[in-house]
Amino acid sequence: MREITVVAKDRIGLLADISELLSKNGVNIESVAVETSKRTAVIRVVIRQYEKAKAVLEKGGFKVVDVDVLVVRISEKPG
């Protein structure tokens, strides 16, 4: 999996626009994290279809940075 980071001006509906754009193009979001600082939003999206997601987001006018990530699946249980 890879992580795509989108850096954009923070605004209402930004995350919805990104997720809708990916959804309409058949890209599933595995994980998402959002941080804001003053007027800038940093949205980290972990996806399997890296090339497609990057192309879709860039075509949609978003600034995209990509990063390799390691995903470890563990069972969820107490302790």
C-alpha positions as CSV (number, residue, x, y, z in Angstrom):
1,M,0.0,0.0,0.0
2,R,1.0,3.6,-0.4
3,E,0.1,6.8,1.2
4,I,-0.8,9.8,-0.8
5,T,-0.7,13.2,0.9
6,V,-2.8,16.0,-0.4
7,V,-1.9,19.5,0.7
8,A,-4.6,22.1,0.1
9,K,-6.2,25.3,1.4
10,D,-8.5,24.2,4.2
11,R,-12.2,24.6,3.5
12,I,-15.5,23.0,4.3
13,G,-16.1,20.0,2.0
14,L,-12.5,19.4,1.1
15,L,-12.4,15.9,2.5
16,A,-15.8,15.1,0.9
17,D,-14.5,16.4,-2.5
18,I,-11.4,14.2,-2.3
19,S,-13.3,11.1,-1.2
20,E,-16.0,11.6,-3.8
21,L,-13.5,12.1,-6.6
22,L,-11.7,8.9,-5.6
23,S,-15.0,7.0,-5.2
24,K,-16.3,8.1,-8.6
25,N,-13.1,6.7,-10.2
26,G,-13.3,3.3,-8.4
27,V,-10.5,4.0,-5.9
28,N,-11.1,2.6,-2.4
29,I,-9.7,4.4,0.6
30,E,-8.1,2.0,3.1
31,S,-7.3,4.7,5.7
32,V,-7.5,8.5,6.0
33,A,-6.1,11.1,8.4
34,V,-6.6,14.8,8.3
35,E,-4.6,17.6,10.0
36,T,-5.1,21.3,9.7
37,S,-2.8,24.2,10.5
38,K,-4.1,27.7,10.2
39,R,-5.5,27.7,6.6
40,T,-3.8,24.6,5.3
41,A,-5.1,21.0,5.3
42,V,-2.9,17.9,5.1
43,I,-4.9,14.8,4.1
44,R,-3.2,11.5,4.2
45,V,-4.9,8.7,2.3
46,V,-3.7,5.1,2.3
47,I,-4.8,3.3,-0.9
48,R,-3.9,0.2,-2.9
49,Q,-4.4,1.8,-6.4
50,Y,-1.6,4.3,-6.1
51,E,-1.1,5.2,-9.7
52,K,-4.8,5.6,-10.4
53,A,-5.5,7.6,-7.3
54,K,-2.5,9.9,-7.9
55,A,-3.6,10.6,-11.5
56,V,-7.2,11.2,-10.5
57,L,-6.3,13.6,-7.7
58,E,-3.8,15.6,-9.8
59,K,-6.3,15.8,-12.7
60,G,-8.8,17.1,-10.1
61,G,-6.4,20.0,-9.3
62,F,-4.9,18.7,-6.0
63,K,-1.3,18.9,-5.0
64,V,-0.2,15.3,-4.3
65,V,2.9,13.9,-2.5
66,D,3.3,10.1,-2.2
67,V,5.0,8.1,0.5
68,D,5.5,4.3,1.0
69,V,3.9,3.0,4.2
70,L,4.0,-0.3,6.0
71,V,0.6,-1.6,7.2
72,V,0.5,-4.3,9.9
73,R,-2.8,-6.0,10.6
74,I,-3.3,-7.2,14.1
75,S,-6.2,-8.6,15.9
76,E,-8.2,-6.2,18.1
77,K,-8.4,-7.6,21.6
78,P,-7.9,-6.4,25.1
79,G,-4.3,-6.3,26.4
